[in-house]
Each structure stands twice: as C-alpha cells, then as structure tokens.
C-alpha cells in the first residue's frame, strides 16, 4: 500500500511538472 501511494504521488508530481512546463512554453510562445 505504501509503495502504491509513493508511485501515485510521484506520478502526480511528474504530471504537474509536465503541465507547468507546457504552460510556460505556451506563454513564452505567445
């Protein structure tokens, strides 16, 4: 269970970083 929570937390963190990077690239593009 703890391993699953760690994987989920890591996935959420990675996806949020990806979204932030995508938003930053879009803003700089505009």
HTML snippet that shows the backbone in 3Dmol.js (N, CA, C, O; Angstrom):
<script src="https://3Dmol.org/build/3Dmol-min.js"></script>
<div id="view" style="width:600px;height:400px;position:relative"></div>
<script>
const pdb = `
ATOM      1  N   UNK A   1       0.836  -1.204   0.000  1.00  0.00           N
ATOM      2  CA  UNK A   1       0.000   0.000   0.000  1.00  0.00           C
ATOM      3  C   UNK A   1       0.870   1.252   0.000  1.00  0.00           C
ATOM      4  O   UNK A   1       0.608   2.202  -0.738  1.00  0.00           O
ATOM      5  N   UNK A   2       1.896   1.244   0.827  1.00  0.00           N
ATOM      6  CA  UNK A   2       2.786   2.415   0.897  1.00  0.00           C
ATOM      7  C   UNK A   2       3.495   2.613  -0.439  1.00  0.00           C
ATOM      8  O   UNK A   2       3.672   3.744  -0.893  1.00  0.00           O
ATOM      9  N   UNK A   3       3.901   1.502  -1.069  1.00  0.00           N
ATOM     10  CA  UNK A   3       4.572   1.613  -2.375  1.00  0.00           C
ATOM     11  C   UNK A   3       3.624   2.213  -3.413  1.00  0.00           C
ATOM     12  O   UNK A   3       4.034   3.023  -4.244  1.00  0.00           O
ATOM     13  N   UNK A   4       2.362   1.810  -3.357  1.00  0.00           N
ATOM     14  CA  UNK A   4       1.375   2.329  -4.307  1.00  0.00           C
ATOM     15  C   UNK A   4       1.190   3.829  -4.118  1.00  0.00           C
ATOM     16  O   UNK A   4       1.115   4.580  -5.090  1.00  0.00           O
ATOM     17  N   UNK A   5       1.117   4.258  -2.868  1.00  0.00           N
ATOM     18  CA  UNK A   5       0.953   5.693  -2.594  1.00  0.00           C
ATOM     19  C   UNK A   5       2.159   6.473  -3.092  1.00  0.00           C
ATOM     20  O   UNK A   5       2.023   7.588  -3.597  1.00  0.00           O
ATOM     21  N   UNK A   6       3.351   5.877  -2.948  1.00  0.00           N
ATOM     22  CA  UNK A   6       4.573   6.551  -3.411  1.00  0.00           C
ATOM     23  C   UNK A   6       4.558   6.699  -4.928  1.00  0.00           C
ATOM     24  O   UNK A   6       4.922   7.746  -5.463  1.00  0.00           O
ATOM     25  N   UNK A   7       4.130   5.633  -5.620  1.00  0.00           N
ATOM     26  CA  UNK A   7       4.068   5.677  -7.086  1.00  0.00           C
ATOM     27  C   UNK A   7       3.049   6.715  -7.542  1.00  0.00           C
ATOM     28  O   UNK A   7       3.307   7.481  -8.470  1.00  0.00           O
ATOM     29  N   UNK A   8       1.888   6.736  -6.885  1.00  0.00           N
ATOM     30  CA  UNK A   8       0.839   7.697  -7.250  1.00  0.00           C
ATOM     31  C   UNK A   8       1.318   9.122  -7.001  1.00  0.00           C
ATOM     32  O   UNK A   8       1.102  10.007  -7.828  1.00  0.00           O
ATOM     33  N   UNK A   9       1.971   9.344  -5.853  1.00  0.00           N
ATOM     34  CA  UNK A   9       2.469  10.682  -5.524  1.00  0.00           C
ATOM     35  C   UNK A   9       3.514  11.121  -6.548  1.00  0.00           C
ATOM     36  O   UNK A   9       3.518  12.275  -6.978  1.00  0.00           O
ATOM     37  N   UNK A  10       4.393  10.207  -6.937  1.00  0.00           N
ATOM     38  CA  UNK A  10       5.424  10.528  -7.923  1.00  0.00           C
ATOM     39  C   UNK A  10       4.806  10.846  -9.279  1.00  0.00           C
ATOM     40  O   UNK A  10       5.253  11.756  -9.977  1.00  0.00           O
ATOM     41  N   UNK A  11       3.769  10.085  -9.650  1.00  0.00           N
ATOM     42  CA  UNK A  11       3.111  10.310 -10.935  1.00  0.00           C
ATOM     43  C   UNK A  11       2.419  11.669 -10.958  1.00  0.00           C
ATOM     44  O   UNK A  11       2.491  12.394 -11.950  1.00  0.00           O
ATOM     45  N   UNK A  12       1.746  12.009  -9.853  1.00  0.00           N
ATOM     46  CA  UNK A  12       1.053  13.306  -9.759  1.00  0.00           C
ATOM     47  C   UNK A  12       2.063  14.445  -9.837  1.00  0.00           C
ATOM     48  O   UNK A  12       1.831  15.444 -10.517  1.00  0.00           O
ATOM     49  N   UNK A  13       3.190  14.288  -9.135  1.00  0.00           N
ATOM     50  CA  UNK A  13       4.217  15.328  -9.141  1.00  0.00           C
ATOM     51  C   UNK A  13       4.801  15.486 -10.542  1.00  0.00           C
ATOM     52  O   UNK A  13       4.990  16.608 -11.012  1.00  0.00           O
ATOM     53  N   UNK A  14       5.088  14.362 -11.215  1.00  0.00           N
ATOM     54  CA  UNK A  14       5.661  14.406 -12.562  1.00  0.00           C
ATOM     55  C   UNK A  14       4.686  15.035 -13.551  1.00  0.00           C
ATOM     56  O   UNK A  14       5.083  15.840 -14.394  1.00  0.00           O
ATOM     57  N   UNK A  15       3.410  14.666 -13.448  1.00  0.00           N
ATOM     58  CA  UNK A  15       2.408  15.213 -14.370  1.00  0.00           C
ATOM     59  C   UNK A  15       2.204  16.707 -14.133  1.00  0.00           C
ATOM     60  O   UNK A  15       2.013  17.468 -15.081  1.00  0.00           O
ATOM     61  N   UNK A  16       2.243  17.126 -12.869  1.00  0.00           N
ATOM     62  CA  UNK A  16       2.071  18.555 -12.567  1.00  0.00           C
ATOM     63  C   UNK A  16       3.251  19.349 -13.104  1.00  0.00           C
ATOM     64  O   UNK A  16       3.082  20.470 -13.584  1.00  0.00           O
ATOM     65  N   UNK A  17       4.456  18.767 -13.025  1.00  0.00           N
ATOM     66  CA  UNK A  17       5.641  19.438 -13.564  1.00  0.00           C
ATOM     67  C   UNK A  17       5.532  19.529 -15.082  1.00  0.00           C
ATOM     68  O   UNK A  17       5.908  20.543 -15.671  1.00  0.00           O
ATOM     69  N   UNK A  18       5.024  18.484 -15.714  1.00  0.00           N
ATOM     70  CA  UNK A  18       4.856  18.475 -17.162  1.00  0.00           C
ATOM     71  C   UNK A  18       3.850  19.532 -17.598  1.00  0.00           C
ATOM     72  O   UNK A  18       4.060  20.226 -18.593  1.00  0.00           O
ATOM     73  N   UNK A  19       2.754  19.651 -16.851  1.00  0.00           N
ATOM     74  CA  UNK A  19       1.731  20.651 -17.170  1.00  0.00           C
ATOM     75  C   UNK A  19       2.294  22.061 -16.993  1.00  0.00           C
ATOM     76  O   UNK A  19       2.025  22.949 -17.801  1.00  0.00           O
ATOM     77  N   UNK A  20       3.079  22.260 -15.928  1.00  0.00           N
ATOM     78  CA  UNK A  20       3.671  23.575 -15.676  1.00  0.00           C
ATOM     79  C   UNK A  20       4.649  23.935 -16.792  1.00  0.00           C
ATOM     80  O   UNK A  20       4.688  25.080 -17.243  1.00  0.00           O
ATOM     81  N   UNK A  21       5.444  22.947 -17.241  1.00  0.00           N
ATOM     82  CA  UNK A  21       6.397  23.190 -18.329  1.00  0.00           C
ATOM     83  C   UNK A  21       5.658  23.502 -19.627  1.00  0.00           C
ATOM     84  O   UNK A  21       6.069  24.381 -20.385  1.00  0.00           O
ATOM     85  N   UNK A  22       4.561  22.778 -19.884  1.00  0.00           N
ATOM     86  CA  UNK A  22       3.768  23.007 -21.088  1.00  0.00           C
ATOM     87  C   UNK A  22       3.151  24.406 -21.063  1.00  0.00           C
ATOM     88  O   UNK A  22       3.155  25.108 -22.074  1.00  0.00           O
ATOM     89  N   UNK A  23       2.621  24.808 -19.905  1.00  0.00           N
ATOM     90  CA  UNK A  23       2.012  26.134 -19.770  1.00  0.00           C
ATOM     91  C   UNK A  23       3.065  27.224 -19.966  1.00  0.00           C
ATOM     92  O   UNK A  23       2.795  28.240 -20.606  1.00  0.00           O
ATOM     93  N   UNK A  24       4.259  27.017 -19.418  1.00  0.00           N
ATOM     94  CA  UNK A  24       5.329  28.008 -19.551  1.00  0.00           C
ATOM     95  C   UNK A  24       5.753  28.137 -21.013  1.00  0.00           C
ATOM     96  O   UNK A  24       6.003  29.243 -21.492  1.00  0.00           O
ATOM     97  N   UNK A  25       5.834  27.013 -21.718  1.00  0.00           N
ATOM     98  CA  UNK A  25       6.232  27.058 -23.130  1.00  0.00           C
ATOM     99  C   UNK A  25       5.148  27.737 -23.964  1.00  0.00           C
ATOM    100  O   UNK A  25       5.462  28.452 -24.916  1.00  0.00           O
ATOM    101  N   UNK A  26       3.890  27.526 -23.624  1.00  0.00           N
ATOM    102  CA  UNK A  26       2.798  28.174 -24.345  1.00  0.00           C
ATOM    103  C   UNK A  26       2.824  29.685 -24.103  1.00  0.00           C
ATOM    104  O   UNK A  26       2.631  30.463 -25.038  1.00  0.00           O
ATOM    105  N   UNK A  27       3.058  30.103 -22.870  1.00  0.00           N
ATOM    106  CA  UNK A  27       3.110  31.528 -22.530  1.00  0.00           C
ATOM    107  C   UNK A  27       4.263  32.208 -23.259  1.00  0.00           C
ATOM    108  O   UNK A  27       4.109  33.314 -23.777  1.00  0.00           O
ATOM    109  N   UNK A  28       5.415  31.550 -23.299  1.00  0.00           N
ATOM    110  CA  UNK A  28       6.572  32.140 -23.985  1.00  0.00           C
ATOM    111  C   UNK A  28       6.332  32.158 -25.496  1.00  0.00           C
ATOM    112  O   UNK A  28       6.832  33.035 -26.199  1.00  0.00           O
ATOM    113  N   UNK A  29       5.563  31.183 -25.988  1.00  0.00           N
ATOM    114  CA  UNK A  29       5.247  31.120 -27.413  1.00  0.00           C
ATOM    115  C   UNK A  29       4.344  32.281 -27.804  1.00  0.00           C
ATOM    116  O   UNK A  29       4.474  32.841 -28.893  1.00  0.00           O
ATOM    117  N   UNK A  30       3.431  32.637 -26.912  1.00  0.00           N
ATOM    118  CA  UNK A  30       2.526  33.749 -27.203  1.00  0.00           C
ATOM    119  C   UNK A  30       3.266  35.062 -27.030  1.00  0.00           C
ATOM    120  O   UNK A  30       2.684  36.129 -27.228  1.00  0.00           O
TER     121      UNK A  30
END
`;
const viewer = $3Dmol.createViewer("view");
viewer.addModel(pdb, "pdb");
viewer.setStyle({}, {cartoon: {color: "spectrum"}});
viewer.zoomTo();
viewer.render();
</script>
